Amino acid sequence: MNGAESLIRTLLASGVDTCIANPGTSEMHFVAALDKVEGMRCVLGLAETVVTGAADGYARMAGKPAATLLHCGPGYANGIANVHNARRAHTPMVNIVGDQAGYHRPYDAPLTADTEGLARASSHWVRSSVSSATVGADAAAAVQAANTAPGQIATLILPADTAWNEGGVLAAPLPVPERAGVAPDTVRSIAQVLRSREPATLVLYGQALSEAGLVAANRVAHATGAKLRTPTQVSRMARGRGRVPVDRIPYALEGALKMLAGTKHLILVGAKPPTAFFGYPGKPSLMAPEDSDSYVLARPEQDAIAALNALADELGAPKSVPIPEGEIKPQILKGKFEPVAFATTLAAVLPENCIVAEDGVTSGRALFAPTFNAAPMDWLQNTGGAIGHAFPCATGAALACPGRKVVCLQADGAGMYTLQSLWTQAREKLDVVNVVFANQIYKILYGELVSVGAEPGRASNELFDLARPELDWVKLAAGMGVEARRVDTLEDFADVFKSACARRGPFLIEFRI
């Protein structure tokens, strides 16, 4: 077999059976090999940022990586925004990037680029295959790297001649290291801190936001009175009725400082210290009080669930403790869009066991607290700040979980980055209800302008305005093969949303704000 066939066979043997692709000429032998090797599901994305964003959503829900197929350095560069988001989410991802044949590189053809340099800037593991005989082994190493806790970006660059030359060798899967445990001394020292009963906050991320992780964290909170919080964006979180309601630290720096005020002990569980998204003149970078102390219970690559349970046991916490309920009752409200009212209404209509992919930017900031009592669900967010994430993330989640309804909450300006995702949803008949917050403006930028001490003016109004011409999401969706409706009240939204959830296949609701 040639190198391309050995690559696909090795990926399959290593558990990677989905490839999300936007191929070009240098990847044609990979494409041809797909016709010869059964078992690899191939999904076409019309833009590379859709490909990488869908691979992110897929892996967050499947618990294993998808492969992407990208065309040379510029193709990888087009996908970097959602590779960045995936990296922040600790998502396992295997990128296959075609490149110029080795003998052709010296001629500096138009698509020749420093593909390896681009990959190193955004990947944990990078390798360029040197011959068809090494491609299989390289692929096995890439999957092993991607699956290494807490989840990594692995990028394998495949020069065209290593794909088409004969001599490919199937490689066996490589073992994935177990998550490292947390030292008992660490658990005991943090237990001693919590026994002081001074105000403490546990910041949970990654594995700690699974249902098992939240239950363990709730035991600690029950025994000590410590508060539980998440970073502003979560990679995947078990939420809804019967799940521990943990609020996120606000995006706005002032709100975050207020939430964490008075904290004496900040305990990080798979999380980094809470940090402002940007630096602002005269304002702090870190959100915790200056006189607080920080401790690491578990690093992202460590076993956070075991660490939380060990901490709870050390504190003498019961094995089972009551799960608090959210304070806001889900109900369908009436009138125009308002963030809390929308979230309260959404909580009343979300289907059981759905997956929510959210990139709501300003319109989504109030979504957490009102949805604590919604139906049980998994919640995925844009973790890296590169906007346009929810459309492709929802697409990938639907590929991973075909039996579950996926709800996509996408801001309109951000959605224009990746609207091609709708085409893939239509092509694959994916069960996604897309909700677009159509406020016709880059509203978040007004807030950022004020936060840095500037004032809105003529130029900023021009740069933030999306209403000339207006974006017509009903027509945009129709052009991608997705049925759509426009609403402008909460009660109309609830009716259309429930109708969309009662059928299968993609649908889009444009909510005019």
N, C-alpha and C positions, 0 to 999 in steps of 0.2 A: 504494500500500500504506500501511498505518498504521505507526505507530512501532514496534509490537511485531514486525511482520513484517520491517521493516528491521533490527531488532536481531538476529533469528535469522539472517537471510540474511548479515549482516555477520560474525556470530560464525563461521558455517560457512566463509565466504570467508577468514577469518583463521585457520582450522585448529582451531577449537573445535567439536567434534562430539558432545560428551557433556554433558548437563545433569542434575545431581543436585538434586532439588527437594523442597521442602515448601511448596507455594504456598497463597496465600489470595486473598481477593476482589480486592485491588488488582493481582494478577498474572493475572487471568482472561483478559485480552486477549493476554498472552504465551502462556498455555496454549492459547487458541483458535488463535493463529498457528501453533502446533506442528502442528495438524491440516492446515494449508495448505502448510507448508514441509517438504519431505522432507529427511532426512539427519541430523537431530538425534536422538541416542539420549537418551531421557528415563528417569530412574531415580528412583523415589519413596523418600524416607526419612521415617520416622515421627517423627523429631525433628530439629531443626535442627542439633544438635551431631553427629548421624549424617551429615547432609548435608555439613557442612564437613569432618568427619574423613574421609569417603569421597573428597571432592574432593582432600584432601591425599594420601591413599594413591594415588589415580589418577595425579595429576601426578608424584609421585615415580617411578612406574614408567613412565608413558607419555612423560615428558619434555616434556609440554605441558600447559597448564591445562585443567581442566574448568570449566564454568560451574556455579555454584550458583544456585538460585532461592529466595529467602527472603521472608517476609511482614513488611514494615514494620520499624520499629525493634525491637519486642520479638522478632520472629523472628530478626533479625540478632543481637540480644543473646544469644538462646539458643544461637547457633552460635559465639559469640566464643571459647569455650575452645579449640576445635580450629582456629579461625583463628589463635589465639595459637601453638599448636603448629606449624602450617604456616609461620607467619612465622619461627619459630626454625629451621625446617628449610630456609629459603630456597625454599619451594615456590611455583611460579607458580599463582595462583588468581584467577578472575574471579567476583566475587559480584555478582549482579543482585538488588537489593532493591527490591521494590515500595513505593510510598508513596502518601499521600493525593494526590488530584488537587489541582493548585495552587490552584484557586479554593475548595477545600473546607478547606484548612489553617486559615484564620482562625477557623473555627468550633470548633476544638479538640475534634474527635471523639475517642472513647475510645482509638483506636489511634494517634493523632497523637503523635509522639515526635521527639526530636532525633536522627533517623537519621544525619544527616551527622556529628554529634558522636560518636556511637557508632562509626561507621565510621572516623573519623580516629584514634581511640584505638588501632585495631588494624590499619590498612591503610597501605600506602605511598602509594597513589594513590586519591583519592576525587573523584567528580564527580556532580552531580545534573543530569539532562537538563532543559533548559528548554523544549523543544518537540519535536514529532514529527520535525521536519526535522533536528534535531541528533542524534537517538538513534543513527543508524548511525555517524556520525563519533565519537560518544562511545564506542561499543562497540569500534571499531577502536583507539582510543586506550587503552582498558582492556586489551585483549589485548596491545598493544605494551608497556604498563607491566608487566603480569604476566610477560611473557617477557624482560624486561630483567634481565641478570645481576645478582645470582646467582639471581634468581627473586623475584617480589614479589606482595603481596596488592593486587589492584585491585578497588575496590568502586564499582559504578555504581548510583546510586539513580534509580529510574524512577517518577516521579509517574504516577498512573493515566491522566491525560488525555494525557500524552505518548505513552502506549502505544496508546490507542484512537483518537486523532486521525489523520486522513489526512495525507498529505504526507511519509511516511517516505522516506528516501533510502538506498539501498545504498551503503556506503562501502568503498573498497578497503583491503586489508590494509596496515598501516604497517610499515616496515622495523624490524627489531630490531637494536639496536647490538651489534657484536661485543664479546666479552669483551676488556677492556683487557689489554695485555701488561705484563710486569714489566720495569722498567728494567734494562739490563745492569749498571749500577753497583750496584744492589741485589744482584744475583746475585753479583757479584765480591766485594762486602764480606762477604756471608754465607759465601761459600766461604773467605775469609780467616779468618773466625772458626772455621770447622770444621777448617781445617788445623792449628789449635793442638792438636787432639786432646784438648782439655779436655772433660769430660763434657757432652754435648749431647743434647737431646731435640727431635725434630720432632713437633709436634701437628698432626694432619691432620684436615680436615673438608671436607664438601661434595664438590666435584669431585675433590679429592685422594684420596677414598676409593673412587673408581671403580677398576676393574681396572687401567686404564692409569696412573692416578695412583699406585696402590700400587706398581706395577712401577717407576715412576720414583723414588719415595721409597726403595724398596729399594736402588736403585743408589747413592743418596746414603749410606744407612746402611752399605752394603758398603764404600764408599770411605773412610768416616770413623769408623766405629764408633758413630755416633749412634744413639740409641734412637728407635723410632717408637711413637707413642701416638695415641689418639683421645680426644676429650672423652667424658664419661660416657655421653652419648646421641648416636647417629649418625642422620643423616637417611636415608642409604642407603649401604650398604657391601657391596662384593663380598667374600664370605667363603667358607671351605671349602677343600677340597683344591685345590692348585695356585694358590691366592691367597695373597698375603703375609699372614702371621698378625700382626696388630697388636692389642695389647690396649688396652682402654679405661681411662682414669683412673677409679679407684673413686669411687662416690657418697659413701661415708663419708669425711669430711674426714681422719680419722687415716690411713686407707689411702692416700688421695691424697698426703698429705704424705710418707708412707713411700716411695711409688713414685717421687716426684720428688726425693727427698732426694739431695743431692750434685750435682744438675744445675747447671752453670755457665752454659749457654747454652740458652735456650728459643726455638725457631724456630717461628713460627706460619705455617701454610700453610692459608689459608682459614678459620682458627679464631681465636677470641678467647682471651685469656689464661685459663688454667684457674682457675675461680672456684668457691668453695663454693656449694652450692645456696641456703644460708641463712647469715645471720650468727649466730654463736653466742657467748655471753659469754666473753670472754677468749681467743678463738681467731681465727686470721687469716682474712681473706676470700680472699686469693689463695693458690693451692696450691703455687706454685713457691717455692723457697727465697728468702729476702730478699736474699741476696747474689748471686743469679743475674741475668743480663741477658737481656732479651727483644728479639727481632727479628721483623719481619714480612717474610716472603718473598713472600707473596701475600695480598692482601685477598680477602674472599669473592667480590667481583665480578670479580676478575682471573683470568687463565688459569693455574690452579695446576699443571696437567699440564705445560704448556710451561715454567713456571718451575722445576719440579722437574727436568725433563730438562736444562734449561739449566744448573742448578746441578750436576747429575751430570756433565755434559760439562766444565764448568769445573774440576771436581775430578779429571778424568781417569778417571772410573768406566767400567768396561766397559759395552757396550750391553746385554749379557745377563749377569745374575748369578744364582746359585742362590737358590731360594725356600726359606726355612727351613720345617721341618715343626713342627706342634704337638707337644707332649710327651705329651698324653693320648690314648690309643688309644680310639676309639669302641667301645663294647660294651654289650650289654643286661645291666644289673645287676638284682639282686633285692632285695626288701625295701621298706620304707616310703620315702616321699619324703624326700630330702635334696638340697639344691641342686646339689652337684657330681655326685652319683650320677644325678640326673635329667638334667642336662646331658650327661653321658657316654652315657646311654641314648638321649636324643634324638638325639645325633650319629650313633648307629648306625642310626637309622630314618628320618632326614630324606630325602625323595626328591630325586633329582637335579634341579638347576635350579629348586628351589622358591623361594618368597618367604616370608620369616619376618617377621611384624609382631609386635613385642614391647612389652608394657606390663606386665611382670611385677613391677614395684615391688620388693618384698623377695625374692620367690621367684625372680626372674630375675637377680639380681646375679651369680651364678656361671656364667652361660650362655656367656660368650665363650671362655675358654681351652679348655674341653672340646670345643667345636664347631669348633676350628681345622681338624680333620681330617675333618669331616663332608663330605657331598656338596657340590659347588659350589652357591652360593645367593646371593640378595640379602637383606640384613638391614635392616629398617626399625624405628626406635624412636620413642618419644614424646620429642620434643626440647624441649618447653617446660614439662613438669612438670604440665600440666593433665591429670589422669588420666581413664581411659576412652577411650584413643586407639586401642588395638589392634583392637577390634571393627570400628569404621568404617574404619580405615586398611586392614585386611585386605580389607574389602568393596570399597573403591576400587581396591586393587591387583588384585583378581580381575577387576574390570570392565576394567581396562587390559590385563591379560595373561590372556585366557581359556584359553590353552593351557598355563598353568603352575599347579601346585598351590600353594596359599597356606596357610601354617600360622600361626595366630593364637595367641599366648601372652598370656593376659589374666588379671590378678589379679581375684579375685571382687568385692571392694569397689569397685574401679575399674570393673569391668565393668557394675555396676548403673547407671552413668551413661549407658551407651549400648547396653544390651541389645537395643534396637529394631533394631540392625544385623542381628541374626539374621533378622528378618522380611524385610529386603531381600535377604539372602543366599538365603533360601528362594524368594522371589518371582522373583529373577533366575536361580535355579539355579546359583549361584556355587560354584566348586570350592574351598571353604575348610574346613580342619579346625581347629576352635576348641578350644584346651586352656585350661580354666579352673583356676587354682590356688585351690582352695577351702579356705582356712585359717580361714574364718569370723571374720575379725578384720581391722581396719585395722592390720596389724602394723607398718607403717612408722612409724605415729604413736607407738608405744611407744619406738622408737629415737629419734625426734625429741624426745620428752618428756625422755628421759635426756640427750640432747645439749645441751639448754638448761639442764641442771642441776636439773630438777624430778624428782619421784618419782611413780610410778604410785599412784593411790588409787582410792577408790570412784567418784568422778565420772568420772575418765579411763577406768576400766574400762567404765563405762556407755557412754561416747561412742565407744569403740573396738570394742566387742563387736558381732559380726554374727550371733551364734548364737541370738538370742532374738527372733523365731523364726529357724530355720535357713533359709538360702537353698537351695532345691532346684533346681539348675541343669538337671537332667534334665527336670523339669516346666516350668521357664521356657523351655527350648529347644523342648519339644514345643508349648507355647503359641504359639510363633513359627513353627511349621512345620518345625523342624529336629530330626532324629533325634539322640538323645544316649545316652551310656552313662556310668556312674559307675565309677571304679576307685580303688583305694587302695594298690596296690603297683606297683613299677616294671615287673615282668614282665607284669602285666595291662595296664598302660598301653601297653607295646610291642606287645602282641598287638592291642589295640583300635586303636591308632594305625595300624599296618600295614594292618589291614583297612579302616579309613576311607580311607587313601591309595589303596587298590586300586580304589575306586569313585569316581564323580563326584558332585558336589553337596555341599552343606554338611552338616557333622557336628559334634557337640560332645562333648568328653570332659571330664567333671568329675573332677578329681584331688583326692580328699579328703586333706588334709594333716593 
